[in-house]
Amino acid sequence: MADKRDMVQIEALEKYFGEDKERVQVLKGVSLNIPEGSLYTFLGPSGCGKTTTLRCVAGLERPDGGKISIGGQAVFAFGERVYVPTNKRPIGMVFQSYAIWPHMTVAENVAYPLTIQRKSKAEIRQRVTDVLKVVGLDGLEDRPAPKLSGGQRQRGAFARALINEPKVMLLDEPLSNLDARLRVQMRSEIKALQRRISITTIFVTHDQAEALAISDQIAVMYGGKLIEIGSPHQLYNRPKRRFTATFLGLTNLIDGKVLEVDGDSRPGKMQTKKGILSFIPAPGLKKDQAAVISIRPENIPVHKEKPQSLDNVVEGTVKEAIFMGDAYHCKIAVGDDLLAVHTHPFNTISPGDKVFLHLDPKSCNGLPAEDTEGVDESILGD
């Protein structure tokens, strides 16, 4: 299948806030390409630069370096003094607050961008009708905005962002104001809507579960830099950076030193306090390098008797076992360390039990012990 062209291209983006001695660099050479029709998420902790990057794409912030193109057309280029204002960019945006006008009806809110463009009443009416059908609000045209539920207000904000038929949709933490149950429901609705209309979408969130559930690709950011880019499956199951492994869900880290490594796909050997363990190395990991093994709690089978035919088996003692319905969430002491382990609810397990843990080499990711200041281009995915 032919590769889709890139709808958004960001090259060496830089941004500073403040002046003189208080000047702080919040974006440090961010570069990435967003394929047409994809749902692409910027993920990271507060202050990492994800929202600033989104606002630069929108034209709400003026970068201090780099270039941004949408649909092959430059909307910002520092060296060429190109700066296209927000209202001239082919984008739609949904803010965290939704920015729904309380004194207007649903139809009036959605129609607002067309109204200020002085479109004809007939065109406005038709386009509002069409876009409300897309987001599932047809029949609510005359309802006052304050009488909409949280989920309906969000759909109204989407409809207003779509009314101008943008090339790119920008979503700035649009689920943060919803309760937990509605957030889960609206994630699915956003993903289904994005698939249905096939619009390139950039989604900003600090919520790891949200990013994993909704994204085609995730750009993990920290300290104004890109840490790693990949699919949700790849970033969760086979991360290439320690920060990615620890930020995307719960993981166990086992310190060690690389003894053997032969390519990126063949198992290597690492010396640890728990003995010599086999692992799958991250790209660039070298012999004698300080490293960690990252393994998720759900990927550690628990045995009451020591398996004789398996590698990477360690002995431990159960310190805590909490029944969560779908699993026991356990803390198991292995030497001086406590490993988090999630085991099947039928495997009854109690504090004080002696157990054996299988650290399956295929689930053990060998990662550099420390994330370096620079970002190796090889980790940024395809």
N, C-alpha and C positions, 0 to 999 in steps of 0.2 A: 504494500500500500504506500502510495506517495506521501511524503512528509507534508504536513500542513505548513503553510507559511506562517511566519511570526507576525502576530498582530501588534504586539507592543515590544519595543526594543529599548532597553535601558543600558547606557554605556558610561562606565566610570563616573557614576553620579556622586556628587559631593554636596554637603550642606552644612553650614555653620549657624549656630544661634549665639546671640550675644555679641559684645564688642570688646575690643582691646584685650585686657588680661582675662576677662570673663568669657572670652570667645570659646565656644565648645564645638568640636566637630561631631555632628550626629549621624552623618552618612560618610562612609570612608571608601569611595571607589566602588559602589554597588553596580554590578553589571549582570543583566539577565535578559533572556528572550522568552516571551510568552506566546505560545502557539495560538493560532486562530481557533476559536470555538472551545477553548479549554477553560476549566475552572481552576484557577491558580491562586494558592494561598500564601500570604506572608505571615509567618508564625514566629513568635518569640516573646520574651518577657517584656514587661513595661520598660520603655526607654530604649529599646533595641534599634529603633529606626523604621519599624514597619509602617506605622501610620504616616510618618514624614515622607517615606517613599511613595505611598499612595497619593498623598497631597501634592507631591511634585508632579506625578502623572496627571493629576486633575488640574494642575495650574494654580492651586491654592497656596503653594509655596514656590518661591523662585530659587532653584538650586544655585550653588556657587561653583559648579563645574560639571562637565559631562554633557550627555545628549539623551533626549527622549524622542522616540518616533512612534506614531500610532498609524497603523495601516500604511506603512511605508513613507509617511510624511512627517518631517521633523516638526515637533511642537515646542521643543527647546533645544538649543545648541549653544553652549557657552561661548566657544570660540568664534561662532558665526553671528552672534547676537540675535539669535532667533528666539522669540518668545510669543507663543500663541496664547491669548487670554482664555480663561476657563470656558466662557460662553461660546467660543469658536472651536473648541475641541470636540471631537465626535464621541463624547462620553455621557453616561448617565451615572448619578451617584446617589447612594442611600446612606444617610448619616446614622450615627448611633442613636440619635434622638428622634429619627424619622422626619422631624420638621414638618409635621402635618398642621395645616392651618385650622384652628378650632372653630372659626366663624364661617367656614365653608363646608359645603356638602362634599361627598366623595368625588362626584364628577367635577366639581369646581377645583378641588385640590389637584386632581389628576390633569385637568386641562390647563392649569396655570402656566406651564412653560409655553403652550401654544397661544394662550391669551395675550401674553406680553409680546409675542411675535406678531400679533394682530392677524392671525389666521382667520379664515371665514368661519362663521358659526356652523355651517354644514360640515366643513372639514373637521372642525374640533369635535363635533358631536359624533361623527363616524369613527374617528381615531380613538376617542375615549371609550366608545362602545367596544371597539375591537380589543383594546388593551385590557379592559376590565374582564373580558372573557378569558384572556390569556392567564391572568392572575387569579381567576375564580371569584371575582367580586361583581360579576354581572347581576343585575337586579337590585344592586345597592346604590345606584347612581345618586339618588336623592336623599340618602341617609346623612344626617349631620355627622361630621367627623368625630365629635366627642362620644357618639354612641357606638363607635366601632370597638371591637375587642382588640387586645394587643396584637394578636396574629393578623387581624383584618387591617389594622393600621399599618403594619409592616407591608402587607400586600399592596396597600394603597401607595406607600412610598415607592415600592417597586414599579407600580403602574406609572407613577409620575416620572420615574427615571427612564422608563421605556418609551414614553410617548413620542420622543423625538427620534426614535429608531437609531440609537447610538451604536457605534461599532464595539464599544467597550463599556461594561458595567463595573463600577467601583463600589465595593461594599465595606464600610468601615465599622467593624464589630456590630453588625445589624441585629444580633440576637441577644446582646448583653442586657437589654432591659426586660427580657421575658423570663417567666419562671422556668424552673428546670424542665418540667414536663413539656411545656410549649416550645422550649428551645429544641428539644429532640424532634418534635413534630415539624417545626419550621425548617430544620436542617434538611429533612427529606424533601420538603416542598421547594426549597431553594434549588436543591440539586435537580429535582424533576423539572422545574421551570427552566433552569439553565440548559438542560438536555433538550427540552422541547423547542426552545427558540434558538438554540445553538449560538448563543452570544458569548464572546470572550469576556470572562469575569475575573476580576481580582478581588479576593476576599481577605480581609485583615482580621486576625484573631490572636488572642493569647491562650485560647482554650485548645489543648492538645487533642482531646476527643473530638471536638468539633472539626478540627483540621483533618484528622484521619478519616472521619465519616464523609466529608463533603468534597474532598479535593481530587483533582487529577494529578496535580503536582504541588509540592510544598517547598517553599524557600524558607529555610530556617535561618533566622537572623539573631545576632547578638553583638552588642557594642558597636552598632553602626555598620557591621559587616555581614556579608553572606557567609554562613558557616557550612551549609550543605543544601543541595537541591536534589529532590527525587520524588518518586511516587510514595504514597502513604505506606504501602507494603514494604518497599525497599528501606525507607527511613526507619520504620519500626523494627523490622526483622533483620536487616543487614546494614546498620548505620556505619558510617566511616569516621565519625568523630565522637569523642567522649561526650561532648555537650549534647549532641543530638540524642544519643542513647539515654542520657539522664533526663533530658527535658521532655522527650516523647514517652511518657508513661513511666512505670516503676521498673527498675532494673537492679540487679546485683552487680557489684564491681569487685573483682578479685585482682589484687596487685601482683605483678610478677615481672619477669625478665625473659625476653625471647631467646630460646635456645636454638630453634630451627625454624626456618621459613623458606618455602619453595613456591613462589608465585602467590597470586591473590585468591586462588580457588582451592588449592590443596591444603589440607590441615597442617598447621605448624605445631611446635611444642613450646610450652612456656613453663619456666620454673616458678612455682608459687609456694606459699606456706602450706598449701594443701597437697603438695607433691607436684609432679610433672603432669600438666594437663594439655590435652590437644585442643586446638581452636581453629577457626577460620580467620585468616588475617585480613585486616583492612589494607587497601592499596598503599604501598610505600613502607609498610612495616618492615623493619630490618632486624637481623640477628644482633643480639646483645642490647637491644633497645628496651628501655623501661616501658612497660605496657600494662594494660588491664584487660581482663576478660569480662565482657558484659553478657549476662544471661538473664532473660526475663523469668519472673516467678512462675508463670504458667508453663514454662518449658522445662521444668525440673521434676521428673517422675520420682516418687517416693516409694521405697521398698522397705519391708520389715526385715527381710533377709538379704544378705549381701549377694548381688548378682555376680556370678562367676565369669560370664562371657562378655561383659561390657567394659569399655574404657571409661575413664573419668568418673569413677565412683568414689564418693567421700562419705565418711561416717559422721553423723551428727546426733544431737539431742534436741528434742522438741521443747522449746521454751514457751511457746504461745500457740494456741490453735483456736481461731475464732470461726464459728460456723456462719457463713454468709448466704446460705441457701443454695447458690449455684457452685460453691466451692468452700473448702476450708482455707482461710488465710493464716498461714503459719509463719512463725519465726523460729528458725532452727540454728542452733549453735554448732558451728564447725570450727573447731579450734577457738581462736579468739574472736572470730567473726560471727555475725548473725546474718543468715541468708533468708530473704523473703521467699516463700514457696506457696503457690496456690495449687491445691490438690483436689481431686474429685470428691464430691460430698459423700459418696459411698465408702470412701477410704477413711473409716473412722480413725482419728488420730488424737492423741491427748498429750498434754504437757508431761515431760519426763520420759516419753517413749524414745528408745534408741532406734534410729532409722538410718537408711543409706540413700544418698541422693545421687541420681545419675545426671551428671552435667554433660549431656549429649554434645559431642564436638560440633555437630552441625548447628547447634543453637548457641555455641560459644563464639562471640565476636571478639577478636583480638584487636584492640584499639590503642593508639598512642596514649601514654599515661597522662600527658598534658596536651591541651589544645594550643597549638602555636599561635602567635600573634597574626601571622600571615595566613592566607587561605590558599592551599594548593589547588590549582585549576582542575586537577584530576578528580577531585571529590565532588565537583559541581554537577555531575550527571551529564546526560546527553543533551 
